[in-house]
Amino acid sequence: MNGVARRLVPLSRLFQSRATSPQGSSFGSGADRFFMQWLCFAGLLLFAAYLCWRANIWGVLVNADPTGITMMIIAVFVASTLWVGRRSWRLMRERQTLDAWEQSAHMAYGPGQPPAGHEGAVQDYLSGLIEKSRRGAYDNAQLTEVLAERLHGPSESAWWVNGIQIKMGLLGKVIGFSILALDISQMQGFDASQSASILKTLTGGLGIALLATAVGLVANMLLGAQLVRMDRCGDGVLADALEFAETRLPLLQSRDGA
């Protein structure tokens, strides 16, 4: 029982950190909600995978597609979904960093002192703004571009991977119809007594084509929904960081110059 309690300590700290945020509500920001939504989505996927295993659907997929393209699409989808979960955690940490800066602007940790114990794109951006203001430089365009790139850059590769799933499905479709065409070309004649075996041979290639295409489309839609939500979450963090830099960060800068 004590071991279970120790494993739950990091999760309780996560809830406690959000309960004491400046907004005053647990999981009130888009980044926090996105991470929790991803956890729910991953749980549903695991439950669906378990049901497919109980119904032997995984075995049917392996036997129906000897090329292995269908399982490759599923592997790409699983890896991409795990990456989205890791990215959602990073965005939530960026949001927590921004909350700490907002709290420092209201409660005044000290003259121009950024909050300690944080790291990431938002921390580097706001710290860089303070350092530039100390040197008398007030052009923030380059630092803003760096922040936008660090928040949105990784998703560009993820969208490319999402398109790969459709392309792999189309590749399986081409291979399936090619197998079907080869089977038809090798037929010397039609014997009514062998119609069952002939139909089984012909439908093998057709099954590969349809199965790979369907799996590729479903994986593309599921991953696309996650990536759209992730981009919107990154937009929210970026917009809030820019708003803070233009409105409340000067409070820290003025204390630093006082």
Disulfide bonds with the S-S distance in Angstrom:
none
